[in-house]
Amino acid sequence: MKDRISEGTLPNRLAYCVRETDIEKDEVMLSLALKVGSLHESDSENGLAHVVEHMSMVFDKYRYYTDDVQYNSIGVTDFDRTVYVIKCPNRNEAVRHGLFILKQIALGNYITIEALDEVKQDVLQEVITNNKGINSKVLRIIFEDSFYKTRLPMGDEEVIKGLSFEQVKAFHEKWYTPDRMAINIAGDTRTDEVIKWIETEFGSLSCSSNAESNDMNRCYQLHLETGTIKKVVTSWKVNHLEMYISNMISDEINIKNETCNHIFATVFEKACVHAFKESNVEFSYFSSSFVNFMNCNQFLKMQIVYCSDLHEKITDVMERVFDHIQKDSIFLKSYFEETKQEYLEYFNSKAYLSDLALPNLMEESIDHFILDDPLISYEQRIQNLMKMMDDLSYIDIRILAQQLLRYEDCLFIIFQGNSQDFSLVSPKFR
């Protein structure tokens, strides 16, 4: 596959990244990424970044496009970022107009007082819907007693209701500056041509910034309440259990840590699935993965979906699995050897190409700008992964397991179905 990366910075300090790739021939993906999110709000502004994002997306609602071009667009507000993404046909006029739209967002030209009330209602409806969802409830549990709970990206309903147009404009003017922006493009384009378009559209943006500081410490202490079970009652007809274990992220983000985590999560998943089947625990879905939070905190996350009221049996089985892992030095070895071979075969066969799409490359480019993650071509990345997997030993997995898998350090969240009420209980483990 082709994945040529070209990066640069304009004189006004706006960054850009163009990935010339042939994984999709007919479409191009563009994004405007900004280093501003809910963490940049003051105590009285929670939800303001979200409202600014929606105000900037009115071009999508009112179809401010060229007549014959179909665009797909989305805006996202998170703790540390705001991102606008446009997907368009791979035609010069479509890509140039997509860049024109992103420039209008950067300038704040879609933010009008006439649209404010309608946008606020849209945001409030999104907040209300989100607050009923599982992800919102998980965040509130994980971020309990943490600063993050006061800056959830969706925002606070009462704060949003009271936001004025002057606050919206002031927030945009303060934070939407070139030194906090990056333009990312991924598609089968001509890199030199696309860079000229970026320079034409964005080179004239003023580089002045009203923000107090462009270097913000985004990492705050988390107080994961381990040794408890949190219970959430939902309207779902199935039961769903999630387990979280906090894992300190290494100061050095490297390919070995990433590879070890990938393998370990799969090995742990296989060990748990085998234990559940041996114990006749009926379930319909199980997964295990590492989840990074802004490169500051990391969790090993397990999810299991089941139909019966089995959470006590599930936690009992989990406790036995943890005990086996701690006491039996070769308990995970057969799972490790099998998993390592599966990964190597997957990459050697190039099966990963069928799972790869423009959004994968775009996400990497955005994380590179926001989090300063290393950025290399996807092909080189796969080669590095394969080499590291080939060198990875069972000792590496064993060390990680012993450091991480302590049952008393787990937080279990049980989502019990068949009700629309929300409650939390924290019984101690037996």
Secondary structure by P-SEA (a helix, b strand, c coil): cbbbbbbbcccccbbbbbbbccccccbbbbbbbbccccccccccccaaaaaaaaaaacccccccccccbbbbbbbbbcccbbbbbbbbcccaaaaaaaaaaaaaaaacccccccaaaaaaaaaaaaaaaaaacaaaaaaaaaacccccccccccccaaaaaaccaaaaaaaaaaccccccbbbbbbccccaaaaaaaaaaccccccccccccccccccbbbbbccccbbbbbbccccbbbbbbbbbbbbcccccaaaaaaaaaaaaaaaaaaaaaaaaacccccccbbbbbbcccccccbbbbbbbccccaaaaaaaaaaaaaaaacccccaaaaaaaaaaaaaaaaaaccccccccaaaaaaaaaaaaacccccccaaaaaaaaaaaaaaccaaaaaaaaaaccccccbbbbbbcccccccbbbbbccc
